[in-house]
């Protein structure tokens, strides 16, 4: 999407060769932000569920997990821990999306509280996450089991710039 590419800031991660799950998570440990674009391609290996946790606090007290569940051919956003605020609704959002034997390809846009994600250019999900913790800006790959069999085929992450240019007011005189 040309318009979103124009908003890319600094590239934070650029993995272009097969990388282990653990090695990719070691790289992600040094990345944080709440305005990000993420392109991720995973070979799921033996993991039934695989994806990425975003807006994650260091101990995972808060996180939003986007993943593909192979056994049921479903794409989900798990918002059950997206916020510690008891007034924020917490649920799973998703549906059927059969990608067959293709790798899991996730394209995500994180814009503060908005999480927009696409699976293999087949299905898109948009949701909100309202973390209460100021340190809930981390990322971590997710697999429910057999994470040692998951291979990161590629991972690119960019900081996103604001779509709104800074406006410097001129000709304004405020006096009491």
ZIJOWO-V40320 format. One record per helix or strand of 2 or more residues. SS is the DSSP state (H for helix, E for strand). FROM is the first residue (numbers start at 1). TO is the last residue. If there is no record, write none. Layout:
ss=<SS | SS>
from=<FROM | FROM>
to=<TO | TO>
This chain:
ss=<H | E | E | H | E | E | E | E | E | E | E | E | E | H | E>
from=<2 | 8 | 19 | 21 | 35 | 49 | 63 | 74 | 92 | 104 | 114 | 123 | 138 | 147 | 151>
to=<5 | 15 | 20 | 28 | 43 | 56 | 69 | 81 | 96 | 111 | 119 | 128 | 143 | 149 | 160>
